[in-house]
Amino acid sequence: MRITKKFNIKIFLFLLGLVITFIGFCFIPSSIISFLYNEPNPFPFLFSIIISFTLGLSLLIKNKNYPSNLSKRDGRIIVGLIWIVSPFIGALPYLFSPDLFTIENALFESFSGFTTTGSSIIKNIEEMPKSILLWRAITQWIGGLGFLLFVILFMKNLKNGSNFLFNAEFTSIDKEKVHPHIRSTVIRIFYVYFGLTGFIFILLLFGNMDVFTAFCHSAGVISTGGFSTLSNNIGGFSAYNQYVIMLGMFLAGISYIIIYRLFKRKFKMVYRDEQFRIYLLIMLISSIILFASVYSKIDGDLELKIRTVLFNIISVVSTTGYELNTQESFGNLAIVLLIILMFIGGSSASSSTGLKIIRFIILAKFANVSFKRIFHSRAVIPVRYNKRSLNDEAINLVFGFFFLYLLIFLFGAFLLTVFGNEFLSSITLSAANISNIGPVIGIVSPDVYYYNLNTESKITLMILMMVGRLEIYSFFILFSRSLWLKN
């Protein structure tokens, strides 16, 4: 066995250079903010811009004559490697602020932002420079859409390579597109993503929220990231703004394809989508259960109780993780329900993460079909999704993903326990971060704070964040012997 030489290293380095240069451009708004607010140390973002442009442009120029052919295997490797490397570039402003961040905390904050986890090691957020808070918002907004979608948008000569990058970025079984051409599909996804961000931003401004805070939270909502500019999270905002954020989280948990069809008034296609119907059903049933569980434990009038319940359900299902700081009122039944919802997650082809509703639909249907086959052994009963029969390979991938997900969650909880965390805290930390829903940890473990964790625990959580964001297969394929070696 020997290492294959067929991996398209030049196109990988070119695309990596493109992503690093893109991150360099994204540093610019924070650099401008640092000057506008007369921050005492404007150099972290200036240095970050210089380094990212120098490194990114060097890779672009050196590898500009790359072979345009890109295989499916290359696509998966490129997606995984770029997602792992990018948070290190994104951590530069934090690293250049040693008075605010240690090296481990800088990397943790960057990984948490780009993976849209929202876990934060910052103790007093209000004391942070505005430029840092803006960069946190930008990282999760970029991560919600995905680096490779930006690449596909700017690259026009990848031929079938765009297909492979798109499918590696969206690894869900649901590959339905709104246009035959991948680039046109990506452009429409951009329309939806930008449109939703602008919509929530404008609604928050109507709630007397200042422009800076409105942008940071609209980015956090639509990316299902969960970073806030306040230490007490969303609990510090008015009821109106909480309802707007709820609306944003609800929309962010829906497939981009469904939202695009809603905009195009294709209501029949939306109604027929099984994942969308189950998404609504999960919201409804879990809200009723949680309301019955916490009704007598939440102080306030009926409207506050309903708002608290709806907010937490939508926040967890969409994997945003925002909270209202009312976790002291939640009992054991509510905690179990919220942990289950953490695993389920939102819709495929959305910015939400978790196992995804589509996989639970397929698992449930397979269980039902298996039960029927016990009594009708000769019957051919296919597993159908949206009236389409699924082949065995697709079902096996769902089962494989499900068991890998649970195995990694349990192993992560085991490591966190070994590293000195309490058992229940380890369970909730592992579940919250592999599902990329970090901030909500306060609901189930109110005594746990990320800034108090030791280095080993933070490294474990960073790995879980990346596994959850890349949906396991694109992460572990990088460590596959059969991928890198050939006879």
SEVO-216319 format. One record per residue: z, x, y of N, C-alpha, C in turn; residue in one letter. Coordinates in steps of 0.05 Angstrom, whole numbers, plus 5000, padded with zeros to 4 digits. Layout:
N
ZXYZXYZXYa;...
This chain:
487
500050174976500050005000500050175025m;498550095045498550245070498250055093r;499050145116498949975140496049925147i;495349675151492649605158491849705186t;489449775190488449865216486749645229k;486849405218485149195228486449035251k;489049085255490348935277489049005304f;488348815319486948855345488948945366n;489649205364491749305382490949305411i;488349355416487449365444487649095458k;486948885444487148625457490048545460i;491748635441494648575445495748715470f;495048975473496049115496494849005522l;492348905521491148785545492548525552f;493148355532494448105537497348155546l;498648355534501348435543501348515572l;499248675579499048755607498648515626g;497048325616496548085632499147925636l;500847905615503347755617505347905635v;505448175632507348325649506448305679i;503848325684502848295711503548015722t;503247815705503847535713506847515720f;508547635704511447635710511947775736i;510447985742510748125768510147945791g;508047775789507447585810509747385813f;510947305790513147115791515647225803c;515847495805518147615819517947565850f;515547525860515047525889516647305903i;516647055893518246845908521246925911p;522347035890525247115892525547345912s;523647525913523747745933523647635961s;521947435965521747305992524347165999i;525447025979528046885984530247075992i;530247315979532347515985532247596014s;529847616025529547686054530147446072f;529247216064529746976081532746916084l;534246966063537146916063538747166071y;537347376079538647636087540647736067n;539847736042541647826021542048126024e;544548216018545148506023543548696005p;542548605983541148785965538448665957n;536348705973533748595966532048755947p;533148985938531549175922531149105893f;532948945880532448885852529648765847p;528848585863526248455859523848635868f;524348795889522248975898521649185876l;523749295865523449495843522149365819f;522949115813521848975790518848925794s;518048855818515248805824513649065820i;514649285830513249545828512949625799i;515149595783515049685755513149505739i;513349245743511649055727508649085734s;508149115760505249155768504249425758f;505749635760504949895750504349895720t;506249785705505949775676503849575668l;503849345679501949135672499049215678g;498549315702495849385710494849625695l;496749805688495950045671494949955644s;496349765632495449655606492849505608l;492449355630489949215634487549405637l;487949605653485749795659485049955634i;487150055620486750225597485450085574k;485949825572484949675548482949455556n;481549495579479749285588477349245570k;476649455554474349435536475249355508n;476949155507478049065481475848905465y;476048915438474248745422475048455426p;473148275431473848005438474447835413s;473947935389474547785365477547785360n;478647555355481547535350481947355325l;483347465305483747315280486247145283s;486646965263489046795262491446965259k;491247175243493447355238494147505264r;492147605279492647735304494047545324d;493147295324494347105343497247075338g;498147045313500947015307502547265315r;501447495309502947745316503147765346i;501047715361501047735390503047545402i;503147295393505047105404507847205400v;508547285376511247375370512047615386g;510247825387510948065402511148025432l;509347865443509547815472512147665479i;512847475462515347325467517847495465w;517747695448520047875445520148085468i;517848185477517748385498518248265526v;517248035531517347925558520147895570s;522147795554524847775566525948045576p;525048265563526048525573524948585601f;522448505606521248535633522648345652i;523148105643524547905660527347975666g;528548155651531348235656531548445678a;529348555688529348775707531048715732l;530648475745532348425769535348425763p;536048325740538848325732539848615727y;538148775714538849055709539149215734l;537549145755537749285781540049165798f;541648995787544048885800546448945784s;547149195780549349275762552049165771p;552249105797554848985807555148695798d;552948575789553048295780552648265750l;551148455737550548425709550848695694f;552048685671551948905652549248895638t;548549095623545949105608545848865589i;547948825573547848615553547648335566e;549048305589548948045603546247995616n;545048215626542348185638540348095617a;540448215594538548135573539147855563l;541747785561542547515552541447305571f;541747345597540947155617537847125616e;536447345612533547335611532547195586s;533647265563532847135538533446835540f;535746765551536546485553534646335571s;533746455593531946325611529146285599g;527946495588525246475578525046295553f;527246285537527146105513528045825520t;528645775545529545515556532145425542t;533845615535536345545523538345465544t;538545605566540345525587543145625585g;543745775563546445905561546646115583s;548946125596549246305618551946455617s;551746715624554246885624555346895653i;554146755672555146755699557546575702i;559746685712562246535714562346365739k;561746475762561746325787558846325798n;557446115791554546105798554146095828i;555945955842555645925871555746185886e;556946395873557146655886554746825882e;552846735865550446885859548446875882m;546947095887544847095908542746875901p;541646755922539646545918537246655903k;536546905907534247025894534647025863s;537047085855537747085826537546805815i;538646615829538646335820535746235818l;534046305837531246225836529846355812l;530446605807529146745784529946615758w;532446535756533346395731531746135727r;531345985749529745745748526845795740a;525746005751522946075745522546155716i;524446315706524246405678524146165659t;525845975663525845745644523445565649q;522445555673519945395678517545525664w;517345785665515245925651515645885621i;518045925611518645895582518045625571g;518445415588517945145578515045095572g;513245225586510445195581509445395561l;510445645563509645845543507746045555g;508246305550506646525561503746495553f;503246425528500546445518498746225529l;499946005539498245805552497145915579l;498846075593497846205617495546395610f;495846535588493846725579491246575573v;491346355558488946205551487646105576i;489246025596488045925621486446135636l;487346385635485946595650483846745634f;483946725607482046865591479746685583m;477246775587474946605581473246705559k;473846945549472047075529473347125503n;475346955496476746995470475346855447l;473346695453471946535432473946375416k;474046405390475946255373478846355376n;479146585390481846685393483646505408g;482646345427484346155441485545955422s;483945865402484945685382487345795368n;487146055359489246185344491746225362f;491446295387493746325405495046055410l;493445845414494545575419496145485395f;495045515371496445415346498845585340n;498845845348501246005344503445935364a;502645865388504545785408505745515402e;504045315394504945055385504845045355f;506945135341506845165312507444905298t;507844685312508444435299506044335282s;506644165263504544055246502543885261i;503443765284501743585300499943755319d;497443785312495643945327493643775343k;494243535348492443355362491943445390e;489543435399488743535426487643305442k;487543345469486443135486483543205493v;482543435484479843515489478843705467h;476343695459475343865438475744165443p;475544245469475844525476478744595483h;479744815471482544885475483144925504i;481445075519482045135547482244875563r;480544675557480744425571483344275564s;484144295539486744175531489044305546t;488944575548491044725563491144645592v;488744615604488644535632489944255636i;489544075618490743805620493743825615r;494644005598497544045594498744145620i;497344335634498244435659498444205680f;496544025680496643795699499243635694y;499843585669502243435662504743575670v;504843835664507243995669507744025699y;505644095714505844115743506443845756f;505143645745505543375756508443275752g;509543315728512243225723514243385741l;513743645743515543815760515543715788t;513143665799512943575827514143295830g;513743125811514842855812517942855813f;519143005796522143025796523143165821i;521643365830522443515855522543315878f;520443155881520342965904522542755902i;523042655878525142455874527942575881l;528342825874530942955881531242995911l;529043055924529143075953529942815966l;529042595955529842325965532842275961f;534042435943536942405939538542595956g;537342675978538742855998539443125985n;537943215966538343485955536543675971m;537543915977535944105993533644215976d;531644325989529144415975529744615953v;531444805959532045015940533344905914f;535344745918536744625895534944435880t;533344285894531544095881529444235864a;528344465874526444605858527744725833f;530144845836531444975813532044765791c;532744525799533444325779531044185768h;528944145784526444035774525244225753s;525444485758524444685739526144675714a;528844655717530544645694530244385677g;529644165691529343915677526743905660v;524443965673521943935660521544145638i;522744375642522544585621524644535599s;526344335602528744295585530344545582t;530544695605532044945605535044915607g;535944785629538844725631540344905651g;538945095664540345255684540845075708f;543245115720543944965745544745165766s;545045065791545945235813548845185819t;550145015803552944955807554545015782l;557045105785558745165762559444915747s;559744695760560444445746557944285738n;555644425737553244325727552344065742n;551443865728550343625742552543435751i;554943485743557143315751557643325781g;556643525795557043545823555043395840g;553143265828551043125843551642825843f;550242685861550542395864549542245839s;550241995837549341825815546341805815a;545141785839542241765842540842005830y;541842245837540542495827541042525797n;543242425787543742435758541742255743q;541142025755539141845743536341975744y;535642105765533142245768532842465747v;535042615743535042835723534842715695i;536042485691535842345665532942275660m;531542165680528742095677527042335671l;527542555685526042795680526442905652g;528942905642529543005615528242825594m;528242565599527042375580524042435578f;522642475601519842525601519142795589l;520942995594520443265584520643275553a;522043085541522343085512520042945498g;518142835514515842695502513542885501i;511842855481509443025478507743015503s;506643245511504843255533502443075529y;501543055504499242895497499742605503i;502142505496502942225501503042175531i;504242355546504442315575501642315588i;499842485578497142485589495742215583y;496242115559495041855552496241625568r;498841645574500041445591498641445619l;498141685629496841715655494041605654f;492741635631489941535628489941245619k;492241115618492540835611491640765583r;491940955565491240905537493740815522k;494740575530497340485521497440425491f;495140335480495140275451495540525435k;494240745443494540995429497441095431m;498741055454501541135457503340975439v;502940705439504640535423504340595393y;501940665384501540725356502640995347r;503441165365504441425358507241405346d;507441475321510041445307512241615319e;511541855327513642035338514741915364q;513141805381514041685406515841445401f;515141285382516841045375519541135364r;519541335347522041435336523741565357i;522441705376523841825398525441615414y;524041395420525441175434527641055417l;527141025391529140905374531641075371l;531241345369533441525368535141505393i;533841495416535241465441536941215442m;535740995433537040735434539440725415l;539040795390541140765369543440965376i;542741215382544941405387546441335413s;545141215432546541125457548540905450s;547740715433549540505425552040615410i;551540795392553740915376555541075395i;554441235412556141395430557741215449l;556441005459557740825478560140695464f;559740605439561940475425564240675419a;563440935416565441135410567141225434s;565941235457567341355480568041145502v;567340895497567840685517570640685528y;572640705510575440685518576540955528s;574941165525575941435531574941535558k;573041395570571941485596573041315618i;574341445637575441295660573141215679d;573440975690571340885709570240615702g;568440525719567240255714565040265693d;563940035687561940015666559440185672l;558640185697556240345704556640645698e;559040745705559541035700559541085670l;560740905654560740945625557940955614k;556240765623553440755613551941005622i;552341085647550941325657551741575642r;554341595636555341835621554141845593t;554141615580553041605553550041665553v;548541535570545641575571544941865578l;546441975597545842245606546242445583f;548342425569548942615547546942585524n;546242335517544342295496541642405503i;540642345527538042445535538042745537i;540242855547540443145551540343295524s;541643185504541743315478539143275463v;538043035462535642975447533243135459v;533143155485531043305498531443605497s;533843695487534743975485534844105513t;535443945534535844065560538644185563t;540644045554543344155554544944105579g;543843975599545543915623547843745615y;550043775630552443615624553743515650e;555543315647556843195670559743285672l;560543475655563343575655565343355649n;564643175630566542975621567243015591t;566843265582567143315553569943265543q;571943265561574643215551575042935540e;573242755547573442475538572142415512s;570742615500569242575475570942625451f;570742435431572142455406570542585384g;571642585360570342715337567642585329n;567542315330565142185322562842255342l;563442265367561442345387560542625383a;562342805376561643085372559743115349i;560342975327558642995303555842885310v;555742655324553242535331551542725348l;552842855368551343035386550343285371l;551943385352551043615337548543545320i;548543305308546243215293543843195311i;544243085335541943055353540943325363l;542743525364541843795371539743895352m;540243845326538343945306535743795307f;535843535312533343375312531543455335i;532543485359530943565381529043355391g;527043435406525143255418522443245404g;520343175418517743145406516243405404s;514343415385512643655384510743645408s;509543885415507743915438509143835463a;511743885465513343845489514844105495s;516244115517517844345523520544345508s;521244125495523744115480523444265454s;525744335443525644505418527144355396t;528744495379529944375356528044355333g;528844205312527144175289524644005295l;524843835315522743655324522643395307k;522343175321522442915309520242875288i;517942995292515742955273516543055245i;518043275244518843385218520843195204r;522643075219524442885207523042635197f;520942545211519342325202518042385175i;516942625173515542705148517442735126i;519842855131521842885110522742615100l;523242425118524142155110522042015094a;519442045102517341915088516942035060k;517242295058516942425032519142335013f;521642305024523842205008523341924998a;522241755015521541485007519341474986n;517341644989515141654970516141764943v;517841964944519042074919520541874904s;522041704918523641494905521741294892f;519541214905517641024893516341144869k;515841404869514441534846516141534821r;518741514824520541504801519841254784i;519241034797518740784783515740734779f;514140894793511140864790509941144787h;510541264764509841544759506841604761s;505141404755502341444755500941374782r;502541254799501441164825500941404843a;498741384858498141584878499041474905v;501241574915502441474939502541704960i;500741714978500741934997502841905019p;503642135030505442135053503642115078v;504041915095502241875118503841915144r;502442025163503542045190501341955209y;502041755226500041635244497541545228n;498041425205496041315187494141525175k;494941775177493341995165494942105142r;493642145119494942265096495342565100s;497742655092498442935095498043075068l;496943315069496543465044499143605036n;499243705012501743835002502444075018d;500444225028501044465043502644395069e;501844185083503144105107506044015101a;506443865080509143775072510844015064i;509744205049511244435041512144605065n;510344615085511144765110513444635124l;513544365124515744225136518344285121v;518244265094520644325078521544605082f;519644795082520245075085521645125112g;520545005133521645025160524444915161f;524844685149527444545149529644715136f;529044825113531044975099531445255112f;529345375122529745625137531445585161l;530945365175532445295199535445275193y;536045115172538945085164540145345155l;538545505140539545765130540245945153l;538445965173538946145195541246045212i;541445785216543745665230546345745217f;546545715190548945775176549546075177l;547546235174547946525175548846615203f;547646485224548546545251551446465255g;552246235245555046145247556946345232a;555946435209557546635193557946895209f;555746995221555947245236557847205260l;557646985274559346935297562246925289l;562846815265565546805255566547085249t;564847245236565447525230566047685256v;564647615277564947765302567347665319f;569047495307571547425320571747155332g;569746985330569846715341571046525321n;572346315332573446105314571245965299e;571945845276569845725259568345505272f;569745305285568445085298566745185321l;567745375336566145485358563645625348s;563845765326561545905314559445705306s;560345475294558445275285556945155309i;558445085330557144965353555445165369t;556345415371554745615385552145665370l;552245685344549845735328547945495331s;548945255329547245015331546044985358a;547645035379546644995406544545205414a;544745445404542945655413540445675395n;540545605370538145595354536445345362i;537845145373536444905383535644935412s;536345165424535745225453536945015471n;539444955467540744745483543544845491i;543645095501546145235505548245105522g;547745005546549844905564551644685552p;550444525534551844295523554144385504v;554444645500556644735483559344645494i;559544595520562044495532562944225522g;561044065513561743795503563243815477i;562443985459563644005433565744225431v;565544425448567544645448568244715477s;569844555490570344585519571744845526p;572944985506574345235512572645475508d;570145445501568345665496566645715521v;566545975530564946055552563246295544y;560746295551558946515542559746775554y;560846785578561647035590564047165576y;565447015560567747125545567047245518n;564547195509563747285483563347595482l;563847715459563447995456560448065453n;559848325454557048415453555648325427t;557048355405555748275379555047975379e;556747815389556247525390553847465408s;553647595431551447555449548747635437k;548747855422546347945409545447745388i;547347645373546847435352545547195365t;546747105387545746865401542946915412l;542347155422539647215433537547195411m;538247285387536447265364536046975357i;538146825357537946535350536246395371l;536546465396534846345417531946385412m;531246635406528446705401527346575376m;528946565355528146425331527546135337v;529346005352528945725358526545675376g;526045845395523745805413521145855399r;520946045381518446105367518145945342l;520045765336519945585313519745735287e;521245955284521846095259519346245249i;517246095242514946225228513746445246y;513246395271512046595289513946825293s;516546785289518447005291518547175266f;518947045244519247195219516647305207f;514447205217511947305207511547595216i;512947675237512847955247514148145227l;515948035210517348205191516248165162f;513948035160512747985134511248235125s;511848335102510548575090507648515085r;507048275075504248205069502548195094s;503748145117502248125141501348405151l;503048605147502548865158501249055138w;501548985112500549175091498349045075l;496649205064494449105047494049295024k;492749205002492149374979490049584986n;
